[in-house]
Amino acid sequence: MRIVSSEILYEGKLKAVRDVIEYPDGRCHRHETIEHPGAVVILPITESGSVVFVEQYRHSIRRNILELPAGTLERGEDPSVCAARELMEEIGKAPGELISLGTLIPAPGFCNEVQYLFCARNLRDQKATPDDDELITTVELSRGEIEDSIRSGRLNDAKSLALLFRAMIDNLV
């Protein structure tokens, strides 16, 4: 594949780009991509083994959802530094241990975002400092309550479900 031309359609916190791509057989197609700086998703596990979730308003879908703490990487920021910052901001905890569980590519058909997955243990209390646009409530759930929330549809955030599955196959939850 070869990019014949590229045009920025929008630039803000995210960027929308339209590329003309030439395929090996000579055909050309236009493709729009949302460029994203990357993000982290964190599974905070308490001493008792429960998991701390956040419930927050997501304007794109016009409702509150239950999800794991997550956030966007700053330019050049190490994902583990971002994960620790997001835990402090969203749930008021600092990780004593941060375990990398790989990456997730949430929407490769139209977005280049990579999400870095972490499990946080040995949590220490900090003062929560949510961003101005975040209205967050923390929710602590046991494994049984997590499973019930998935079955009922209360927990249906894809990044959270993917990280929970990844942690479960490693027996972390």
N, C-alpha and C positions, 0 to 999 in steps of 0.2 A: 504494500500500500504506500502511496505517496500523496502528501498534501500538496495540492496544486495552488490553492489560495486559502487565506484565512482572514476573517473579518470579525471584529469585536462588535457584538450587537448591543451589549449592555455591560457597564462596569460599575460595581458598587461593592458591597461586602462579598458578593459572589460575582462571577463574570460569565456572560453568555457569549460563546464564540461559534461562528458558522465556518466550517471548513468544507472545501471541495476536495474530495478524495478520489484519486485515480486508482482503480483496481488493476491487478496484473494483466487482465484481458483488454485494458484500455478504456473500459467504461468509467464514467465519472458520476459521483453522487454527492449531494450536499448532506452534511450532518451537523446538527447543533449540539454543543456540549456545554453543560454548566460546569465551570471550573470552581473547585472548592479547595480551601487550604488544608483540609483534613480535620479529623476530630478524634476524640477519645470517648470511650464508654467504659464505665467502671462498675464492678460488682462489689459493693461494700458489705463485708460479712462481719457481724458483731461477735463478741465473745460467746454469746449463747447460740450462735449459728444461724440467726435470722439475717435477712438481707434488708438493707435500707434502700427504699425506692423514693422517688420524688413524684408528686402529682403536681402538674403545672399546665397552664393554659398554652395551647399551641394554636396561634392565630390561623395558620394555613388550613387547619381542619375545623376551626371555630369551636373548640371544646377543650376541656381538661383531659389529660391522659396520665396514666400511671406508667412510669418508665424508670430505668436506671439512670443515675447521674451521668451526664455527658456534656461535652462542650467542644467548641472549635479551637483548633490550634492557632496560636499567634504566629506571625511570620518568623520562621527559623526556630520555633520552640520545640524542645524535645518532648515527645509524647508523654513520658513519665512525669515530667515537670507539669505539663498541662493537666494530667490526671490528678496529681496532688492538689493543684490549684482549684480544679473544678469540685473536688470533694469538699474543700474548705468553703468555697463559695456557696455550694448548693445544700450541703447537709451539715456543715459545721464540724467536720471530722478531718483529721490528718492520718494518713496511713503509716503504720509502723512497718508494714511489709506490702510491697506492690509487686504482683506477679503478672508478667506479660503473658497473654493468651493468644497472641497473633493478631491478625487483621481481618477486617470484614470489608467487602466492597458492596455497598448497599444498592446502588442503582447504575451499573455500568453501561446501560443502554443510552443514558443521556447525561451522566455526571461522572467526574473523575475522582470523587471523594473516596478516601481510604479512612476507615475507622480503626483505631488502635484499641484493642481490648485488654482490660486489666481486671484483676481481682485484688481487692484491698482488704488486708486483715490487720489485726492489732490496732484498731482505730483509737485515736486519742481525740478528746473534745477540743474544738476550736470555736471561734466565733464565726457563725455563718455570715457571709457577705455576698448575697445574691446580686446579680447585675440589675440595673434599674428596670429592665423590661421583664424580669422574672418574678412571678408570683408563685412561690414554691411552698408546698407542704410536704414534710417527710412522712413516709409510711414504712413501718417495719413489719415484715412478713416472715413467717416460718416457711419451711419447705412445703408443708401441706397447704398453707394459705396461698403460696405462690401457685401451686398446681390448681387449686380451686379458682384463683383469679384468671388463670389461662383458660380453663374450661368454660368459665362464665363469660369470657370475652372482655372482662375488665382490664386484663393485661394483654394487649395485642400490638404493642410497639415492636416492630421487627428487630431493631438493633438490640433491644433488651432480651427478646426471646432467643436471638442467636447467641448472645453472650451467656445467657443462662444454660442453653444447651451445651455450649463449649465447656463451661465450668462443670456441668453435671457429668460429662463423659470423663472428666479428670477427677471426679469425686470431690470437688471443692465445695459443693452445695449438697 
